[in-house]
Amino acid sequence: MPEPQSPEGPGGYDPVGPRPKEAISPTGQGGVMDLALQEAESLEKAPGPGAPREKARSLWSDAWHQLRRNPVFIVSSLLILFLIVISIWPQLIASGDPLQCDLSKSQQGAAPGHPFGYDTQGCDVYTRTVYGARASITVGICATLGAALLGSALGGLAGFFGGWGDSLLSRVADIFFGIPVVLGGLVFLSVVTSTTVWPVVGFIILLGWPQIARIARGSVITAKQNDYVQAARALGAGNSRMLLRHVAPNAVAPVIVVATIALGTYIALEATLSFLGVGLRPPTVSWGIDISNAASQIRNAPHMLLYPAGALSLTVLAFIMLGDAVRDALDPKLR
C-alpha cells in the first residue's frame, strides 16, 4: 500500500509556500471562507441596481441645507420676521398713538403702561419706537428691491453682451461712485418738500444701483465662460435663452448676498438723513427723527435716545448677520 503523502507533497516540498496558521481550519477552508463571508457582506450592504440613489443637491438646496443648521441665520431671520410683523401691524404690541403727546409729561421716565418714558413733546417713547420700524423697514426693503432690480438688469446685460454698452455702464457707475452719499442726500433731498418715504427711496436707488450693477456684471462674465454655456451656444441656443436659463440662475447668488447686507446699510442711511433733517420729516414717525430730537437732551433724558437708537442698531445688525449667513451658505469656499 502506498504511504500517504504529506501536505508538502512528495519529498517535503510545498509548491504553494508556507501557509498562515489562520488558513488552516478544521473544515480545511480557513481564510478562504472568511474572505467569502466578507465579500458576501459587502455585496449585501451595497445597493442593488434597482435601489434608489441619493439625488445630488443643487446650489440652492445645498445652501438651504446649510442655512437651516446655522444659528446665526435662525436668530437673524426670527428677528427680521418680528420687525416686519410689527412694521405692518404695530398695534399688536403698541396700543397708543405715536402722535398723541402731553407736554405735562415732557422727558419723564418710565411709568406704568409707558416703559420707555416720554420725549420732549410728551409723546410715548415706546409707541414711537414701535411705529418707527414701519418707515425704516419700508425704506430699506423698497430701496433694496429697486437697486437690486435696476443694477442686476443693467449689470447683467452689460456683462453678457459687452462692447460699448459695457464700457458706457462702467463709466456711468464710476461717476455715481464719486458722489458722497451724505452730501448727495443733503443736496438732492433738501429741495424735496414731500414728507413720505418715496423721495428717500428714490435717492437711495439712484446711488445704490451702481454697486449692484458692478457685482452682477462680474458674476455674469464669470458664469458665461462656463462649459455648459458654451455647449448651449454650440447647440444653437439664443442669447435670451442662455441669459435667462443658464447664466442668470448661476450669477444671481452674489447679488443676493450684497443686496441683503445693503438693506441694513440703507436703513442706517435713512436714519442718518432723517437725523440731518433732509430725510423723513414729521409727522412721519422715524427712528432717525427721534434720535435727532433726543440728541440735545442726552444728559437730561438719555432714555429718549437709548431706545430708538437701540432699535435701529438691532435692525441693522440683524440684516448684516443675515447677509453674512447667506454669503457663507452660497460660497462653497467659505464652508
C-alpha positions as CSV (number, residue, x, y, z in Angstrom):
1,M,0.0,0.0,0.0
2,P,1.5,3.4,-0.9
3,E,2.2,5.8,2.0
4,P,0.0,8.9,2.4
5,Q,1.8,12.0,1.2
6,S,2.2,15.0,3.5
7,P,0.6,18.4,2.7
8,E,4.0,19.5,1.5
9,G,3.9,17.0,-1.4
10,P,6.5,14.4,-2.3
11,G,9.8,15.0,-0.7
12,G,8.5,17.6,1.7
13,Y,8.4,20.3,-1.0
14,D,5.4,22.7,-0.8
15,P,4.7,24.2,-4.2
16,V,2.4,26.9,-2.7
17,G,4.7,28.0,0.0
18,P,4.1,28.3,3.8
19,R,0.5,28.8,4.8
20,P,-0.5,31.1,7.7
21,K,-1.9,29.4,10.7
22,E,-5.4,31.1,10.3
23,A,-5.6,29.5,6.9
24,I,-5.9,26.0,8.4
25,S,-9.2,25.2,10.0
26,P,-11.0,22.0,11.0
27,T,-13.0,22.3,7.8
28,G,-10.0,22.6,5.6
29,Q,-11.2,26.0,4.3
30,G,-10.0,28.6,6.8
31,G,-9.2,32.0,5.4
32,V,-11.0,31.2,2.2
33,M,-14.3,31.1,4.0
34,D,-13.5,34.3,5.9
35,L,-12.8,36.1,2.6
36,A,-16.0,34.7,1.1
37,L,-18.1,35.8,4.1
38,Q,-16.6,39.4,3.9
39,E,-17.3,39.6,0.2
40,A,-20.9,38.4,0.8
41,E,-21.4,41.0,3.5
42,S,-20.1,43.8,1.3
43,L,-22.4,42.7,-1.6
44,E,-25.3,42.6,0.8
45,K,-24.7,46.2,2.0
46,A,-24.1,47.5,-1.5
47,P,-27.3,49.0,-3.1
48,G,-28.8,46.9,-5.9
49,P,-29.2,48.0,-9.4
50,G,-32.8,49.0,-8.7
51,A,-32.2,50.7,-5.4
52,P,-32.8,54.5,-5.3
53,R,-29.7,56.6,-5.2
54,E,-29.3,59.9,-3.3
55,K,-30.1,62.8,-5.5
56,A,-27.3,65.4,-5.9
57,R,-28.3,68.7,-4.3
58,S,-28.2,71.9,-6.3
59,L,-26.6,75.1,-5.2
60,W,-29.8,76.5,-3.7
61,S,-30.9,73.3,-2.0
62,D,-27.4,72.8,-0.6
63,A,-27.4,76.4,0.6
64,W,-30.7,75.9,2.3
65,H,-29.4,72.8,3.9
66,Q,-26.5,74.8,5.4
67,L,-28.7,77.7,6.5
68,R,-31.1,75.6,8.4
69,R,-28.3,74.5,10.6
70,N,-26.8,77.9,11.1
71,P,-27.9,79.5,14.4
72,V,-26.9,83.0,13.1
73,F,-29.3,82.6,10.2
74,I,-32.1,81.4,12.5
75,V,-31.7,84.2,15.1
76,S,-31.4,86.9,12.5
77,S,-34.4,85.6,10.5
78,L,-36.6,85.4,13.5
79,L,-35.7,89.0,14.5
80,I,-36.3,90.3,11.0
81,L,-39.6,88.5,10.8
82,F,-40.6,90.1,14.1
83,L,-39.6,93.5,12.8
84,I,-41.6,93.1,9.6
85,V,-44.7,92.0,11.5
86,I,-44.6,95.0,13.9
87,S,-44.0,97.3,10.9
88,I,-47.1,96.1,9.3
89,W,-49.2,95.7,12.4
90,P,-47.6,97.9,15.1
91,Q,-50.9,97.8,17.1
92,L,-50.1,94.2,18.1
93,I,-47.7,95.4,20.7
94,A,-48.4,99.1,21.0
95,S,-51.9,100.3,21.6
96,G,-51.2,104.0,21.9
97,D,-51.0,106.8,19.3
98,P,-47.4,107.9,18.4
99,L,-48.7,111.4,17.6
100,Q,-50.6,111.9,20.8
101,C,-48.5,113.9,23.2
102,D,-48.9,115.5,26.6
103,L,-46.5,118.4,27.4
104,S,-47.0,118.0,31.1
105,K,-45.1,114.6,30.9
106,S,-42.2,116.0,29.0
107,Q,-39.0,114.0,29.5
108,Q,-40.4,111.9,32.3
109,G,-39.0,108.5,32.9
110,A,-40.7,105.1,32.8
111,A,-44.2,104.8,34.1
112,P,-46.9,102.1,34.3
113,G,-48.0,101.4,30.8
114,H,-45.2,103.5,29.4
115,P,-42.0,101.5,29.9
116,F,-39.7,103.8,27.8
117,G,-40.9,107.1,29.3
118,Y,-41.7,110.2,27.4
119,D,-39.8,112.5,25.0
120,T,-39.6,116.3,24.9
121,Q,-43.0,116.8,23.5
122,G,-44.5,114.3,26.0
123,C,-45.0,111.5,23.4
124,D,-44.7,107.9,24.5
125,V,-41.2,106.7,23.5
126,Y,-42.2,103.1,23.4
127,T,-45.1,103.7,21.0
128,R,-42.9,105.9,18.7
129,T,-40.1,103.3,18.8
130,V,-42.6,100.5,17.7
131,Y,-44.2,102.7,15.0
132,G,-40.8,103.9,13.8
133,A,-40.0,100.4,12.5
134,R,-42.6,100.9,9.7
135,A,-40.8,103.8,7.9
136,S,-37.3,102.3,8.3
137,I,-38.3,98.8,7.1
138,T,-40.3,100.2,4.2
139,V,-37.4,102.4,3.1
140,G,-34.9,99.5,3.4
141,I,-36.9,96.9,1.6
142,C,-38.2,99.2,-1.3
143,A,-34.7,100.7,-1.8
144,T,-33.0,97.3,-1.9
145,L,-35.5,95.8,-4.3
146,G,-35.3,98.8,-6.6
147,A,-31.5,99.0,-6.6
148,A,-31.2,95.2,-7.0
149,L,-33.6,95.0,-9.9
150,L,-32.1,98.0,-11.7
151,G,-28.5,97.1,-11.0
152,S,-28.9,93.5,-11.9
153,A,-30.6,94.3,-15.2
154,L,-28.1,96.8,-16.3
155,G,-25.0,95.0,-15.0
156,G,-26.2,91.6,-16.3
157,L,-26.8,92.9,-19.8
158,A,-23.5,94.8,-19.9
159,G,-21.6,91.8,-18.7
160,F,-23.3,89.4,-21.1
161,F,-23.1,91.4,-24.3
162,G,-20.0,93.5,-23.6
163,G,-18.9,96.1,-26.2
164,W,-19.6,99.8,-26.0
165,G,-22.6,99.2,-23.6
166,D,-20.3,97.6,-21.1
167,S,-17.8,100.5,-21.3
168,L,-20.6,103.1,-21.0
169,L,-22.1,101.5,-18.0
170,S,-18.7,101.2,-16.3
171,R,-18.0,104.9,-16.8
172,V,-21.5,106.0,-15.6
173,A,-21.1,103.8,-12.5
174,D,-17.7,105.4,-11.8
175,I,-19.4,108.8,-11.8
176,F,-22.0,107.7,-9.2
177,F,-19.3,106.1,-7.1
178,G,-17.6,109.5,-6.9
179,I,-20.7,111.2,-5.3
180,P,-20.6,111.3,-1.5
181,V,-23.7,109.7,-0.2
182,V,-24.5,112.0,2.7
183,L,-23.5,115.1,0.7
184,G,-25.6,114.0,-2.2
185,G,-28.6,113.4,0.1
186,L,-28.3,116.9,1.5
187,V,-28.3,118.4,-1.9
188,F,-31.0,116.1,-3.5
189,L,-33.4,115.9,-0.6
190,S,-33.2,119.5,0.5
191,V,-35.3,120.6,-2.4
192,V,-38.0,117.9,-1.8
193,T,-41.0,119.0,0.2
194,S,-42.7,115.6,0.4
195,T,-43.0,114.0,3.9
196,T,-43.4,110.5,2.5
197,V,-40.8,107.8,2.3
198,W,-40.6,107.7,-1.6
199,P,-38.1,110.6,-2.1
200,V,-35.7,108.9,0.2
201,V,-36.3,105.5,-1.5
202,G,-35.7,107.1,-4.9
203,F,-32.4,108.8,-3.8
204,I,-31.1,105.5,-2.3
205,I,-31.9,103.7,-5.5
206,L,-30.2,106.4,-7.5
207,L,-26.9,106.0,-5.6
208,G,-27.2,102.3,-4.8
209,W,-27.7,100.6,-8.2
210,P,-24.0,101.0,-9.4
211,Q,-22.7,98.7,-6.6
212,I,-25.2,96.0,-7.5
213,A,-24.6,96.5,-11.2
214,R,-20.8,96.0,-10.8
215,I,-21.4,92.8,-8.8
216,A,-23.9,91.5,-11.3
217,R,-21.6,92.3,-14.3
218,G,-18.6,90.4,-12.8
219,S,-20.8,87.5,-11.9
220,V,-22.3,87.3,-15.4
221,I,-18.9,87.5,-17.0
222,T,-17.7,84.6,-14.9
223,A,-20.8,82.5,-15.5
224,K,-21.0,82.9,-19.3
225,Q,-17.5,81.4,-19.6
226,N,-18.5,78.0,-18.1
227,D,-18.7,74.9,-20.3
228,Y,-22.4,74.5,-20.1
229,V,-23.0,78.0,-21.5
230,Q,-20.6,77.3,-24.4
231,A,-22.3,74.0,-25.0
232,A,-25.7,75.7,-25.1
233,R,-24.3,78.2,-27.6
234,A,-22.9,75.5,-29.8
235,L,-26.3,73.8,-29.8
236,G,-27.9,76.9,-31.2
237,A,-29.4,78.5,-28.1
238,G,-30.3,82.1,-28.4
239,N,-29.0,84.9,-26.3
240,S,-32.2,85.3,-24.3
241,R,-32.4,81.6,-23.5
242,M,-28.7,81.4,-22.5
243,L,-29.1,84.6,-20.3
244,L,-32.3,83.6,-18.6
245,R,-31.9,79.8,-18.4
246,H,-28.2,79.3,-17.9
247,V,-26.4,82.5,-16.9
248,A,-28.8,84.4,-14.6
249,P,-29.6,81.5,-12.2
250,N,-25.9,80.8,-11.7
251,A,-24.9,84.5,-11.4
252,V,-27.6,85.8,-9.0
253,A,-26.1,84.4,-5.8
254,P,-23.5,87.3,-5.2
255,V,-26.3,89.8,-6.0
256,I,-28.5,88.3,-3.3
257,V,-25.7,88.4,-0.7
258,V,-24.7,92.1,-1.5
259,A,-28.4,93.2,-1.5
260,T,-29.1,91.5,1.9
261,I,-26.2,93.3,3.5
262,A,-27.0,96.6,1.7
263,L,-30.5,96.5,3.2
264,G,-29.2,97.1,6.6
265,T,-26.9,99.9,5.3
266,Y,-29.9,101.6,3.6
267,I,-31.9,101.6,6.8
268,A,-28.9,103.3,8.6
269,L,-28.6,105.7,5.7
270,E,-32.3,106.7,6.0
271,A,-31.8,107.3,9.8
272,T,-28.7,109.4,9.1
273,L,-30.6,111.6,6.5
274,S,-33.5,111.9,8.8
275,F,-31.2,112.9,11.7
276,L,-29.8,115.7,9.5
277,G,-33.2,116.9,8.7
278,V,-33.4,116.1,4.9
279,G,-34.8,112.6,5.1
280,L,-38.1,111.8,6.5
281,R,-39.9,114.7,8.2
282,P,-42.7,115.0,10.8
283,P,-45.4,113.9,11.1
284,T,-43.8,110.7,9.8
285,V,-42.6,108.6,12.7
286,S,-38.9,107.5,12.2
287,W,-36.1,106.4,14.4
288,G,-33.8,109.0,12.8
289,I,-36.2,111.8,13.7
290,D,-36.5,110.6,17.3
291,I,-32.7,110.3,17.6
292,S,-32.3,113.8,16.2
293,N,-34.8,115.2,18.7
294,A,-33.1,113.4,21.6
295,A,-29.5,114.3,20.8
296,S,-29.7,117.6,22.5
297,Q,-31.3,116.1,25.7
298,I,-28.9,113.2,26.1
299,R,-27.8,114.4,29.6
300,N,-31.2,115.2,30.9
301,A,-33.2,112.4,29.4
302,P,-31.0,109.6,28.0
303,H,-33.9,107.3,27.6
304,M,-35.2,109.4,24.7
305,L,-32.0,108.4,22.7
306,L,-31.4,104.9,24.1
307,Y,-34.5,103.1,22.8
308,P,-34.8,104.3,19.2
309,A,-31.0,104.1,18.7
310,G,-31.0,100.6,20.1
311,A,-33.9,99.5,17.8
312,L,-32.0,100.9,14.8
313,S,-28.8,99.2,15.8
314,L,-30.5,95.9,16.4
315,T,-32.3,96.1,13.0
316,V,-29.1,96.9,11.1
317,L,-27.2,94.1,12.9
318,A,-30.0,91.6,12.1
319,F,-29.8,92.3,8.3
320,I,-26.0,92.2,8.3
321,M,-25.9,88.9,10.2
322,L,-28.4,87.5,7.7
323,G,-26.3,88.6,4.8
324,D,-23.2,87.0,6.3
325,A,-25.0,83.7,6.8
326,V,-26.3,83.7,3.2
327,R,-22.9,84.5,1.9
328,D,-21.3,81.6,3.8
329,A,-24.0,79.3,2.5
330,L,-23.8,80.3,-1.1
331,D,-20.0,80.4,-1.3
332,P,-18.5,76.8,-1.2
333,K,-15.1,78.2,-0.4
334,L,-16.2,79.5,2.9
335,R,-17.6,76.2,4.2
